[in-house]
Amino acid sequence: MAMKGGLGRGLGSLLGIFDEENSANTKSEQNVNKETVKKDSANDINEIGISLIDRNESQPRKNFDSASLKELADSIKQHGIFQPIIVKEINGRYMIIAGERRFRAAKMAGLKKIPAIIKNYTDQQIKEIALLENLQREDLNPIETATAMRELLETYGWTQEILADRLGKSRPVVANFLRLLNLCPEVRAMVESGKLSAGHARSLVMVTNPEAQLKLAKMAVTKNVTVRDMEKIVKDMQNPTAKKKKYEPTLEMLDLMKLMQKKFSTKVNFMGTEKKGRIYIDYYSSDDLDRIYELLNRI
């Protein structure tokens, strides 16, 4: 069976770090059933019976799309598995560290054994790997990502800076994900189902009233409100007195506008009052701009 590398640059780097961290520990020889596990010493790849493999209950990804799993299973039937899963041996059985989607598809395809790399990682390392694998493949919805991040923070007492460094993300990215957990349950469910985008959800975090938050979320979905427009709606809601006052031009200003439009042969707009404001002169090409420049230069 042909094998390809490619755990992902970030995940591969993290695995290398963990291997270095664990190399100082004393490793006991694994008691492996030779008929069930066939080891390839050159690549540290093993053929493990699927019946001996258990899923990781702490896997951050909870939902697996059945249609995409079926597609992967069909591909596995035809071409085999190109990348081994990563497991940890526990009392003669093997818990998945990374690759649950491949494992599920392999079972669906009817495979009896699956290629795997056996690693002796700690619980903390396993959680990091499981989260990073899903993040790199964009397999998690934003709420699943945020929940997994929070679990790492709370379990190990990390700061957001430490978590960002471990996952290869910026601190603002981590902070933005974690803010999504402040959304009301109904809005979080909309994000989990894919009805509401993460961009819309981030703008709604600032709305502390659950009813108003849900109302805006439904409006974003039903009326196809853009993220930028939603941000503006929320900003206006948070700062109602900050809205710009609309000024009506006086008759004198309208006369001046018409005169300038005639002189410059283009559209002219005013914003402000007779005491203070701005004048906008439109141009539609470089030649048009040169023409306006010549007119101004004559004046």
C-alpha positions in Angstrom: 0.0 0.0 0.0 1.5 3.3 -1.1 2.1 5.9 1.7 2.4 9.6 1.5 3.8 12.0 4.1 2.1 15.2 4.9 0.7 15.6 8.3 0.8 19.3 7.6 3.7 21.6 8.3 2.4 22.8 11.7 1.2 19.4 12.9 4.5 17.8 11.7 6.5 20.4 13.6 4.4 19.8 16.7 4.9 16.0 16.5 8.6 16.6 16.2 8.6 18.7 19.3 6.6 16.1 21.2 9.0 13.3 20.1 12.0 15.4 21.4 10.2 16.0 24.7 9.4 12.3 25.1 12.8 11.0 23.9 14.3 11.6 27.4 11.6 9.3 28.9 12.3 5.6 29.4 10.3 3.7 26.9 9.1 0.2 27.7 8.8 -2.3 24.9 5.2 -2.7 23.5 3.6 -6.1 23.9 2.0 -6.4 20.5 0.2 -9.3 18.9 2.3 -10.0 15.8 -0.6 -11.3 13.9 -2.6 -8.1 14.4 0.2 -5.5 14.1 2.8 -5.8 11.3 5.5 -3.2 11.9 7.4 -1.4 9.2 10.5 -0.4 11.1 11.8 1.9 8.3 8.9 4.2 8.5 7.5 3.3 12.0 4.2 2.4 10.3 2.1 -0.4 11.6 -0.9 -2.4 10.2 -3.4 -2.5 13.1 -6.6 -4.4 13.2 -9.5 -1.9 13.1 -11.3 -3.9 15.8 -8.5 -2.9 18.2 -8.8 0.8 17.6 -11.0 3.1 19.8 -12.0 6.7 19.0 -10.8 9.5 21.3 -13.7 10.7 23.4 -11.9 14.1 23.8 -11.8 14.6 20.0 -12.8 18.2 19.4 -14.7 17.4 16.2 -18.1 16.0 17.0 -19.8 16.1 13.6 -18.7 14.1 10.5 -20.4 14.7 7.3 -21.8 11.4 6.0 -21.6 12.3 2.3 -17.9 13.3 2.5 -17.2 10.2 4.6 -18.8 8.1 1.8 -16.6 9.8 -0.8 -13.5 9.1 1.2 -14.6 5.5 1.8 -15.0 5.0 -2.0 -11.6 6.5 -2.6 -10.0 4.2 0.0 -11.7 1.1 -1.6 -10.1 2.1 -4.9 -6.7 3.6 -3.9 -6.1 2.7 -0.3 -5.1 5.0 2.5 -2.3 7.4 1.7 -1.6 8.7 5.2 -1.4 6.6 8.4 -3.4 7.6 11.4 -1.7 8.3 14.7 -2.6 6.2 17.8 -1.5 5.5 21.4 -1.4 2.0 22.8 -3.5 1.6 26.0 -3.7 -1.8 27.6 -3.4 -3.7 24.3 -5.8 -1.5 22.4 -5.2 1.7 20.5 -6.8 5.1 20.9 -6.8 7.5 18.0 -4.8 10.7 18.4 -5.1 12.0 14.8 -7.0 10.6 11.8 -10.5 9.7 13.1 -12.1 10.6 9.8 -9.8 8.3 7.9 -10.5 5.6 10.5 -14.3 6.0 10.1 -14.0 5.9 6.3 -11.8 2.8 6.4 -14.4 1.0 8.5 -17.1 2.1 6.1 -14.9 0.7 3.2 -14.7 -2.7 4.9 -11.0 -2.6 5.7 -9.8 -5.1 8.4 -6.6 -3.3 9.2 -5.4 0.3 8.9 -1.9 1.8 8.7 -1.0 3.6 11.9 1.9 5.3 13.7 2.1 4.4 17.4 3.1 7.3 19.7 3.5 7.5 23.4 2.1 11.0 23.9 0.7 12.5 27.1 -3.0 13.5 27.4 -2.0 17.2 27.0 -0.1 16.4 23.8 -2.9 14.3 22.4 -5.4 17.2 22.9 -3.1 19.6 21.2 -2.5 17.3 18.2 -6.2 16.5 17.8 -7.1 20.2 17.8 -4.3 21.2 15.5 -5.0 18.5 13.0 -8.6 19.6 12.7 -7.7 23.3 12.5 -5.2 22.7 9.7 -7.7 20.7 7.7 -10.5 23.2 8.6 -12.6 20.3 9.8 -14.0 22.1 12.9 -16.8 24.6 12.9 -16.0 27.8 14.7 -17.8 26.8 17.9 -16.0 23.4 18.1 -12.7 25.2 17.6 -13.5 27.8 20.4 -14.6 25.0 22.8 -11.5 23.0 22.2 -9.3 26.1 22.7 -11.1 26.9 26.0 -10.6 23.4 27.2 -6.9 23.6 26.6 -6.7 27.0 28.5 -8.7 25.7 31.4 -7.1 22.3 31.7 -3.5 23.5 31.6 -3.7 27.0 32.8 -2.3 28.5 29.7 -2.6 32.1 28.6 -3.9 33.0 25.2 -0.4 33.8 24.1 0.8 30.3 25.0 -2.1 28.7 23.3 -1.6 30.8 20.2 2.1 29.9 20.1 1.4 26.1 20.5 -1.2 26.2 17.7 0.7 28.5 15.3 -2.0 31.1 15.4 -1.9 34.8 16.4 -3.3 35.8 19.8 -6.1 38.0 18.2 -7.2 34.9 16.2 -7.4 32.9 19.4 -9.2 35.7 21.2 -11.8 36.1 18.4 -12.6 32.4 18.5 -13.0 32.4 22.3 -15.4 35.4 22.1 -17.8 33.3 20.1 -18.5 31.3 23.3 -20.2 34.4 24.7 -23.0 34.2 22.2 -26.4 33.1 23.3 -27.1 29.3 22.8 -29.4 29.9 19.8 -26.9 31.9 17.9 -24.1 29.5 18.7 -26.3 26.7 17.3 -26.7 28.7 14.1 -22.9 29.0 13.8 -22.4 25.3 14.5 -24.9 24.4 11.7 -23.3 26.7 9.2 -26.3 29.0 8.9 -24.4 31.9 10.3 -20.8 32.7 9.4 -18.0 33.3 11.9 -17.7 36.8 10.6 -21.3 37.7 11.4 -21.0 35.9 14.8 -18.0 38.0 15.8 -19.8 41.2 15.1 -22.8 40.0 17.2 -20.6 39.3 20.3 -20.8 43.0 21.1 -24.6 42.7 21.5 -25.1 41.7 25.1 -28.9 41.4 24.9 -29.7 37.8 23.9 -33.0 38.7 22.2 -31.5 41.5 20.2 -28.5 39.2 19.3 -30.8 36.4 18.1 -32.9 38.9 16.1 -29.9 40.3 14.3 -28.6 36.8 13.6 -31.9 35.8 12.0 -31.9 39.0 10.0 -28.3 38.3 8.7 -29.5 34.8 7.5 -32.9 35.7 6.0 -31.9 39.0 4.4 -28.3 38.1 3.4 -26.8 41.0 5.3 -23.1 41.3 4.7 -20.6 41.1 7.5 -19.6 44.8 7.0 -23.2 45.9 7.1 -23.8 43.9 10.2 -20.8 45.5 11.9 -22.3 48.9 11.0 -25.7 47.9 12.4 -24.2 46.7 15.6 -22.0 49.9 15.9 -25.0 52.1 15.4 -27.0 50.1 17.9 -24.1 50.4 20.5 -23.6 54.2 19.8 -27.0 55.6 18.7 -25.8 59.2 19.4 -22.7 58.8 17.2 -24.7 58.7 14.0 -23.8 61.4 11.6 -26.3 64.2 11.3 -27.6 64.7 7.8 -27.4 68.3 6.6 -29.7 69.7 4.0 -27.9 72.2 1.6 -29.2 75.8 1.5 -30.4 77.4 -1.7 -27.1 79.3 -1.9 -25.2 76.1 -1.6 -27.4 74.5 -4.3 -26.7 77.4 -6.6 -23.0 77.1 -6.0 -23.1 73.4 -6.7 -24.9 73.9 -10.0 -22.4 76.6 -11.0 -19.4 74.3 -10.2 -21.0 71.5 -12.1 -21.4 73.7 -15.2 -17.8 75.1 -14.9 -16.2 71.7 -14.4 -18.6 69.7 -16.6 -18.8 66.9 -14.0 -20.7 65.9 -10.9 -20.1 68.1 -7.7 -21.4 67.3 -4.2 -21.4 69.1 -0.9 -21.3 67.6 2.6 -21.7 70.0 5.5 -23.0 73.4 6.1 -22.2 77.0 5.0 -19.8 77.2 7.9 -17.9 73.9 7.5 -17.9 71.0 5.1 -16.4 69.3 2.1 -16.8 69.6 -1.7 -16.4 66.5 -3.9 -15.6 66.9 -7.6 -15.9 63.6 -9.5 -13.6 62.6 -12.4 -13.8 59.4 -14.5 -10.4 59.0 -16.2 -6.9 60.4 -16.1 -7.8 62.7 -19.0 -10.8 64.0 -17.1 -8.5 64.6 -14.1 -6.1 66.5 -16.3 -8.9 68.6 -17.7 -10.1 69.6 -14.2 -6.6 70.4 -13.1 -6.2 72.7 -16.1 -9.4 74.5 -15.2 -8.3 74.9 -11.6 -4.9 76.1 -12.7 -6.5 78.9 -14.8 -8.5 80.0 -11.9 
